Amino acid sequence: MPALGNGQGNGQGNGQGNGQGNGQGNGQGNGQGNGQGVATAHAGSAASPFLSHALASTRDGIVQHWPGTPTHRPDTSRYAGLDSLLPASQSALIDAVLAGLVQVEGGSGSATVSIRGYGSAAISRPPPEIFVEQLKWVRAYADLRGDRISEITSQVSDIMSYFGALTRLDSGRRRYSLMLLEAALKLALQVEMQVKILCHQPRPVDYAPQVQPVIQTPDHSSFPSGHAIEAFAIATVLNYLDPAQRSAPDSPDPAQLATAQGGIGARTMPFRLAHRIATNRTIAGVHFPVDSMAGAYLGCFVGEALIALVTGGTLPSAQAGPLDLAHAGGEDFLFDNLAGMLTGWSNCTQAKADTNQAETAILRQFWKGVAREWDHLTPAAHGGA
Amino acid sequence: MPFEAWETVKGDTHPYIDWFNATERRANTAARFTDLKLTLSDRTLEMFLSAPQRKRLQLFGIDAADSSGAARGTDAGVAVPIPSLMANGNWSAFVSRAQWDKVWHRAEAAVDTDFGVDDLTMPDDGAIIGIIDSGIALGHHRFRQGTHKTRILAAWQQSARFGGDGGAGQEFLPFGQEIYQPRIEDALTQHSRADGSLDEDAFNRALNLVDPQWPEGHRDLDHRVAHGTHMADLAAGAEAGTPFSQKTRIIAVNLPPQILHGTAGNFLHYYAVYALHRIVALANRIAAKNGKQDGYPVFVNLSYGIQAGPKDSALPLEEAVQKLKSVARNTFDVFIPAGNDNLQRGAAYIRSVKSKPQDLPNWQVQPSDSTSNFIEIWFRAKSGGTLQSDRLEIRITAPGGAVDKIALPPLLPGETRYRDIAVDEHRNLACARIYARTVMARSGHSHVNVVLCLAPTQSWSAEVPQARAGAWKVTVASSTPCSVEAYIQSDQSRFVHSKTGLRSYFDDPGYRTYDEAGRVIDSHLYPCPPGKRNSSDPRARGIVTRTGTLNALAAQGTMHAVAGYRVSDGRPAAYSSTGWKGRDSGIAMAFPSEDAPSLFGVLASGARDGSIAALRGTSAACAMATRDAVSVALGLASSTPLKMQGGGAARAKVGNKGRRVPATGPLCVSRTGQD
């Protein structure tokens, strides 16, 4: 999974460049960006003790006598909004709000992810025999390694570039949309680390020395697949945001295709991509197909939940109980199986009683910024998923 | 270990199969292979009779095989190991040739209704294109005539599990599964989405086109590039609604994956012969069903080449095609690639061998090679007479070992004898063996053929012997003057993308690879000096030859051998094999196999619909030739000769019909839907 440091740096962060707005820096940087924990740049150059010293000596020279009385009363409501922040701070704030809304509970191989106590999805690690059977799929998929090496190695730390190829995603006219997708990615990361430690499943390399994965086996649980959670979370949000991704405009129920269930049923492009990213991990030799199935399930939940939280819509919930993978033994991670997994979902309404107004306001502002970037989404008319 | 005695091979078993049984088969448990009686003889359509059909034949006075499976008649077939999962365990032997000939046409009509061809649609003035290859994507839109309508009449998936859908299996097949048009169309409908795109993962698995759960099962279509799809696209692909699409139908035979071909392509010979028979059988039966007496013209693209062989007389596959031409109702043309072995250093020639021993160039066998290596040595009497085997002597020296002097035994016609010549001391198993047999040539005389088999130079199994890597020396002598050709046989890895099957080569210090300008030396000068047509390159002369590397299936010209050339400047591809003048029938013509020095190969479909891949080789040229022949037969636009200033290329490289420019420009694959 992408490390937190890299995510921030390559996204909006690293364009320290020279001065404001000076080209793309590393990736998307626009000269103002900052990674986490790095000092904010000054108006003309990066922060440094040298510049700070120079500013101090300049002040000595030009301020003259000043007892500490203000010359101006600022309006205290000026800095309440999300758009008063730099992109990196916006990102950090949104991530913090979202992380506070998500709760993961469980143990001994099971995990339930819930959104503020309402709406949840649960998975449970299947019995050990299932993984023994699944190893045959790892063997079968290893045949494809030669074809996929470049995808596998780049996707170790970067899956966003692949989604960025499906539509325009940059820090210009799609700045907030990109931020939303990155929020999906980081929310998925929050969820996956907590879920994995509860499920603690060994990796393919632990079962046979013939597996010999082509990338280093990560240290955390095989089940569920982090890449699958992240890829399907991003796919769910992108599929919702961009009508061009839903390839059947004359479908009888266009709104239906904007959901994860609808998008997967129609095999829209974001989900095909997510499926490939997840399968590449099995090809690499670091996952079983059943890991991707559980990951896709949770990823769709995370994506739907994120959409509901920022738009104020209804939250999905798996009323039928935890995802049943006990009979998955000989099964591969295929679209047909995936579509079947999501049919148990139903919607439940958000309880208004303990709505935290401050959190809601931030998320609504965020959504306004996103909606302004798409012709078909107008903030005023929009109220639900 | 006593090596002096020569053993005799039982039955008609070819040396390669005998060697497989003695070595590589030992690595597998017996349960995984079933020995089926298969034949390469000139049997025709009775190969594909089911039990009810054989019963029906009794009405015509033909006795089918009795219940014990023993054959009546002269040809009982050869036991060929076929993986049990794909084999029809009840496959029984044949009726005799003489009996079958008597009632051929009546029997054909009678057996027709058992076959289930009722729903196959064939235009009356159309042509059938047969594609025999590995990894043909049946769901590709270029093989369709509409969204859910296919141009594929039937597809024989040779390595699909026999009875794989839980049914009893199609008993008229020796192995695999055959799929017909209606089932393909059902699967197209079921797995297509609203926007018309096909879920190819689901389609391929539903029709057993891929079998990931079986290590020897087919996976070609899951890779980025599948050879069969690329060739089928070049030979038969067309946008729906175009005249080419409307007038042609496809019969596909998906050969088993490379791991089952045998390390010398020895099993592939059987798969290919059966594939050809099957296509003619189907074409005839469809014609019978449609009441079309004169049948449909059939054009087959066969991507199959063999390096070693007599080169002047037909191998069993070529004989089978000769017979099929007389059995097919209409024309039957088969196109094969010339081969890509021109520069492989796999052919050597000594013009005159007498009683003084002469060295063949060192046979350089690579280390870490997990497949067996083979040489075929052909002795021909100088005056064209029959050569007696006991006049010949061979000396073989293993790397670092002692000289082993071997006198060949007397051989009866049709007899194959063998002797072990080296032992793997660690495993106490023979790791090198020599087979000797006489082979009748086209001229009516006979040659002596020696096959030298070496075990892999890397064996991880206690059961499979391991031979030494390095330079093996072979010396030949004869008390009757004769000429000697030596060919290193085809050698492929177990898996298409694996590099573990390494090719051996002849190492001769006199062989020149590059000219003074750094260019690869070909067999012929290019451009040709003015006024000369057959100007071989003097720098290419020597014991290790480029000449004579032509596909051994092109010996008598029954099939059309197609060479490759480069589009940008017309230069014949350096790797495109060269024929023997006067020894084999030579190359028929040349089509593009490269675009430009910096643009590798030619473009056609990858394994998935909508993808494009560049593949090089005379196979691509061959597929274009197949397409061209179909176009000519149907009166559609066809190729034109390539006229270049400054002389043409030598005929031995590009054939009598020379280089052809395909109808739709340098690439015959049009992406604008105009072909």
Interface residues (C-beta under 8 A of the other chain):
Chain A: K136 W137 R139 A140 Y141 D143 L144 G146 D147 S247 A248 S251 A266 R267 G330 D332 L334 F335 D336
Chain B: R193 A194 D195 S197 D199 D201 A202 R205 P212 Q213 P215 R219 D222 H223 R224 F495 H497
